């Protein structure tokens, strides 16, 4: 069995190789940045999905939560990987996705997946957080359903306000990596395969 540190090193190398791009780019928050982390280039790869699924599973498996989910599109591959890894580890976890708007047909749901119940405790996930706007929106949707999210896990925290913005809503943000780690020598990642 691989250690958490080994899994993190592999994921770091994969993000650095496949998802990290330099150059001016506009972010979902509306801010402009000199770098971009396209996490879906990693979370939608077989190895990246596995690594993220294992690491997120480690972060939530000891918590008493009813489900894990988050805003579509960033959370989509994460919850899929987590569901598979949790089942493989004999600790199956329900997952869900939150649409920006309710569907205009069918059951007209905004939250997809096994049905959540009022008073459920959930953990939110997302790929990259800048100001946390997508997660804030997700919390607001869940509040209307009387569902509590006291913790959010992101792959990369860009350290630009997400932690503080979610704290105001009673939600702690945990990250696998901070953006500053990609500019430091903290990780000496293995070569991505």
N, C-alpha and C positions, 0 to 999 in steps of 0.2 A: 504494500500500500504506500502511495506517495505521501510525503509530508505536505502540510499546508504551505510551507516556505518554498518547496520545490514546485508546487502547482502555481504559486504566485510568480516565481521566477519565470516559468514557462509562459504564463499569461502576459507578463510584462514584456518579454521578448517579442511575443506575437503582436501585441499592441504597437510596440515601437516599430516593428517591421511592416505591419500591414495597415495600421490605422492612424498612425501619427503623420501629420502633414504640416509643413511650414508654409507660410504665405498668408496674406490678408484674406480673411473670410468673415462673413456675417453669420452670427450664431442665432439660434432660435430665440434667445432672449432679446435680440435686436442689437446686442453689442457687437463690435468688431474686434477680432482677435488676430494675432500674428501666427497662431497655430490652430490646428483642428484635430480632434480625435474622432475619427469615424468608426466608432465602436462596433457598428453592425458589420463592418468588414471582418471583424473577429467573431462576434457572437453568432453570426450566421455561417461560420465555418465549423466543420466537424470538431476539430481540436479545440477551437475557442469555445464552442458551446459546452463541450465536456468540462473544460477547465473552469469556466464561469459557473456551470451547474454545480460542480463539486465545491467550489469556494463559497458560493451563496448557501448551499446546503449546510456546510460547516457553520456558517454564521447564524442560521435560523433553526437548526435541528434541535437545539437545547431549549428553545423558547416555546412557550405555550401559545401557539397561534392557530387560528382556524383556517387561514389561507394566506397565500403570498401572491401578489400581483402588482400591476402598475399600469401606467399610461401606455397606450399603443402609440407608437411603433417601437420605442426603445425597449420596453419590457417584453415584447412578444417572444424573441428568441431566448431571453433569460428564463421566463417562466416555463417554456417548453423544456429547456434543458434541466431546470430544477425538478420539474415533475418526474422526468425520466430517472434522474439520479436519486431522487428520494425513494422512488419505487424500487430501484435496484438495491438500495440500502435498507429495505424493509421498514421504511419510515415514510409511507406515501403522504404527500402534501397536496392539497387542492390548490389550484392556481386560478387566476382570473386576469382579465384585461379590461381597462377602462377606455372607452371611446371618447373622443372630444365631444361628440353629440350623440344622443340616442339614435338608434337605427330608425329609419323612416318606414320600415316594413317589418313583417314578422311580429315578434313579441315586443318590438320597439325598445330593446334593452340598451342601456348605456354601459352596463357592467356585464361582460361575457364570461362564461365558465360555470362550474358548479355553483348553484345558487347560494349566495351569502345571506345570512340571517341578521336581523337587528341584534345589536350588542356583540357581534363577532369581533374578535381582535385579529387584525391583519398586519402583515409587514409589506411595505411597498418596495418595489425594485425599479431601477431605471439604469440606462447605460451610462450616460454622462450628465452631470448636474452643473449648471452654471449658477443661475439665480434660484433654481428649483421651481420655476413656474409650472412645469408639467406636473410635478409632484404636489404642489399647492392645489392645482386644479383637481387632481385625483382625490386629495383629502376632502375638498369641498363636496365632491360627488358622493363620497362615502359618508360624510357627515349627514347628508340628507337621508341616508338609509339607516342612520343611527349605528354606524360601524366605525370603529376606532382604529386609527393607524398611529401607533406611538413610535414606530421605527421605520426608517427607509434605508435601503442599501443601494449604493450606486457603484458601478465599476470604477469610474473616475470622477472625483470631485474637483472641479476647476478652481475651487476656493474663491468664488466670487459672489458669495452671499447665500447660497443654498442652505447651508447649515444654520445660519442665523434666521433666515426666512421661515424655515420649517420649525425651528425651535419656538417661534412665536405661536405656532399652532399645536405645540405639545408633541412634536415629532422629532426624534433624534435621527440625525443622518450619520450613517456609517459608510465608509468607502473602502474598497479593496486597495485603491491607489488614490493619491492626491496628484494633481497635475504637476506640482513642483517636483515630484519624484522623477518625472521624465526629464528634468533638467539637472538632476543631481546624480551623484555616483552611488546613491544608496543601494540600488539593485545592480548586481553584476549578472544580468540575465543570461540564461543558456541560449544558444542559437536556436531560433525557431525552426522547426522541421515541417 
